[in-house]
Amino acid sequence: MMITIGGGSSMDTGKGIGIIINNPEFADVRSLEGVAPTKKRTVFTIAVPTTGGTGAESTINYVVTDVERKRKFVCVDPNDIPDIAVVDPDMMSSMPRGLTASTGMDALTHAIEGYTTAAAWELSDCLDLEAIKLIGKNLRKAVANDPDGREGMALAQYVTAMAYSNVGLGIAHSMAHTLGAVYDTPHGVACAMMLPIVMEFNAEATGTKFKDIAEALGVDTTGMDQAAYRKAAVDAVRQLSIDVGIPTKLEKLKEKDLPFLCESAAADACAPGNPKHATLEDFEKMFRKLM
């Protein structure tokens, strides 16, 4: 039996270890990238999250950092889902403000990308839209260490993780992965910075879903046309990120790194789920918005 306690990195590490223990032919963790063809379930695992964002306790995904190659890669495997998840907001009460904010924005990125991904459908939409509402209502309070806010975020990150685990994510995550690998940018911070930029890029491929997102975040869309409610959704996400202290620029980002960043983001396992195809030129334009 294995007990994983901590944030996404701790639980993801446990997932990889548990899979390799029962599937030793994948001892080189790089062989698990993508949809892993394992045959046996992980060891019996109890997952205890201490952050309100990743939802790793209820997903089929885990992310591994390849330090040598300066990249993060995603492993997708139904055999890695923990057997028991103990989601207790009291376990999250010691998180500092910055970590509460960044993990919470990671959860919002999961919910919005899951809601707009190419594979989204009615059931996942229900879960993701409820998560967006919960995050809009509770993240600011959680950053202030309000117990009700903590409880709301614990529920939101768990609910949206079940949804995106089944329908995938998009390029906000693929771009965040490469920023984390190259600059050691905290994952939630990278997601928060990329999310409104990617939403602007994706807007034309989302139908009326940005209206739902805006309303879930407390915006009154009465009388708004499509362009207005799409902008309102992006603005609401950007404002929430600013309110909880997430920066809008990444000073570490260097011109010389752009080709590698774009190629890595395009090759990431999350990229195919994006509702709109992004070229290398598109990725570069979006990364430049962080400079």
N, C-alpha and C positions, 0 to 999 in steps of 0.2 A: 504494500500500500504506500501511496505517496500523498503528502499534504503540501500544497503550494500556497504560500501566504505572501501577498504583496501586490504590486501593480502588474501591468501587462508584461513587462520584461520577465518578472519572476515566474508568472504563470506560463508564459511562452517557453521559458527554459524548461520548466517541468514537463510541458507537453512534448518537447523534443526528446528529452531524456526518457520519458515513459514509452514513447514510440520506439526508440532505438533499443531499449531493453528487451522489448517483445518482438522486435523485428531487426535483429542484429545485422542483417544483410545491408541495412542502411546506416551503418556506423559512421560513414562520412555524411554529416548532416546536409551537405550541399546536394546530395542525391535525393533529398526530400523536397526540393524546390518544385513549386507548381502543384499540380494534383498528384499527390504521392500514392503510388500503387502498393500500399502496405496491405498485409493480409490479416494481421492480428491487432486487436485493440490494445491501447496503452494499458499500463498497469492501473489498478484501481486507484482513482485520484479524487481527493477532496480539495476543491479550490476555494480559497478564502480571499476575495479581493479586498485590498485596503485603499484603493483609489476609485473614484467615481467616474470612470471614463472608458476604459478599453473593452469591457465586457468579455474579456478572454475566458472567463469562467463558463461561458455558454456558447462558444463559437467552435467552428471546425478549422479555424485558422491559427497560425502562429508565425511570427516574424523573427528571422535570424539575421544578425549583423555579420557580414563577412568583412572583417577589418582589413584583411590583406587586399581585397579587391575594392574596398571603399564602396560597398553597396549593401543594401538590405534586400532580402528576398523573402517572399511569402510562401508558406507551405499550407496546402489545403488538404485536409484529411478528416473524414468523419470519425475515424478511429481515435482521434485525439481528444474528443470532447470529455471533460471531466465527468465522473459519475455523480458527484454531489457538488453543488455550489452553495456556499454559506454566504449570502449577501446581507451583511449587517452594517448599516450606516454608522454605528458606533465605532466600527473598525476603521472608519475613514475620518474620524473626528480630529485626528492629530495631523492631517495633511496641512502643510502651510498654504497660504493664499495662492502662491504662484502655481503650485502643483494642482491645487483644486481647480484653478482656472484652466490650466492647459489640458488636464484630463477631461474636464467638462466640455471643452471645445472639441476635443477628440470625439466625444460621444455625439455632439451635435453634427460633426462631420459625418460620422457613421449614419446618423438618422437622415440627413439631407441627401447624402450620396445614395443611401439605400432607397430612399423615396423616389429618386430620379434616375436610378440606374436602368440600363436597358432591360434587365431581367425582372424589374419590379412588377408585382401583381397585387391583387386585392388584399390578401392576407398580410403580406409584408407592408403594404401601404398603411394598413390600420395600425400596425405596431410602430412604424417609423413616425407617422404623424402624431401619435400619442406621445412618443418620446420627444419630439420637437416641442410640443406644448409643455411637457414637464420641464424640459431644459430651459425654455424661455421663462418659465415661472420660478424656477428654483436655483439656477446657477449663480445668479448674483447673491442670493441668500446663502448658498453653500460657501461661497468665497468669504462671506462674513462669518462663517462657522455657525450659522443658524441650524439647529437640529432638524427643523422641518425641511430646510433646503438640502441638507445632507441626505435625508430620507428620499426626497424627490429625485435627486441625482442618482442615488443608488438604484432606484427602480428604473429610471430612464436609461441608464447605460446598460442594464441587464436586458431590458425589453428590446432596445434597438439592436443589440448584439445578436439576439435570436433572429431578427429580420435580415440583417446584412450577411449573416452567416449563410443564409440560403440564397440571397440574390446578388451578393457581391457589392463592390464599391466603385470608385472611379478615379479620375486622374488627380484630384486633390490629394488622395492617399498615395498615388504613385509618385507624385512630386514631393510630398512630405517624406516619403521613405528615402529618396536620394538626398534630400537636404540633411536628414538625420545621419546618413552614412558618411557624407562628405564633410559636414561642418559640426557634427555632434549636436545638432539642433534638437531639443526635446520634441518628441513626436507630436504631442498635442499642440505645442507652439507652432510647429511647421504646418500642421493641419489648419489651425486657426488663421494663419497668415494666407494660406493658399485658398481656403474655402470661398471667400467672397470673389476672389479673382477668377476661380474656376466657375463659380455660379454665373458670373457675367458672360464667360465664354459659352457656357451650356444653355443659356436662357432660351434661345430660339428652338431648342430641341426638347423643351419640357412641357409643352402644352399649357394647361392651366395650373400646373402643380405649384408654381411659384406663388400663386394667389393663396393656395392652401398654406404654404410655408409662412407667408407674411401674416396671415390671420392667426396661425398657430403661435406666432411670436408676438401677438398682441396688436397687430396693425389693423386699423379699420380701413378696409379696401373699398368701401362704398363709393361708387362713382368713378373708380379708377379703371382706365383702359388697360390693355395687356402690358404695354410698355411701362405704365406707371406702377402696376402691382409687381412686375418683375423687378424693377428698380427698388421698390419698397422692401421686397424680400432680401435683396442683397444688402441694402442699407441697414436693415434690422440685424442681420448677422454681423455686419461690420461693427455696428454700434455695441452689440453685446460683447464682442471680442475686446473692443476698446474699454468698455466699462469694467471688465474683469482684469484689465492690465496687460493684455497681450500686445506686443509691438506690431506695427504694420510694415516695418522694413527689416531686412536682414543685412546688417553691415558686413558680415563675413563673406557675402556672396561676391565672387570675383568674376570678371569678364572671361578670363581664361578657362574657367571651369564650366562655362555654359554648354559647350558641346557635349561634355561627359554627362552633365546633369540632364540634358534633354534626351540623350540616348538611353540613359538609365531609367528615366521616367517612362519613356515609350515602351521599354522592354518589361516593365513591372507587371506582375500578375493582376494588379487592380485595373490597369489601363483599359482592357477590352470591355469592361462593364460600363464605361462612360457613355452617356447618351449621345455624345457627339464625338466623332473621330478627331483626334488632334495630331497634326503633323509636327515634325521637329521644329519647324518655324513657329507654329502655334505655341509649343512648349517654351521656346525662347522668349517670345513676347510676354508670356505670363510670368516667367521667372524674372524678367527685367522689371516687372512692376514691383518687385521686392527691393530693387536697388535704389 
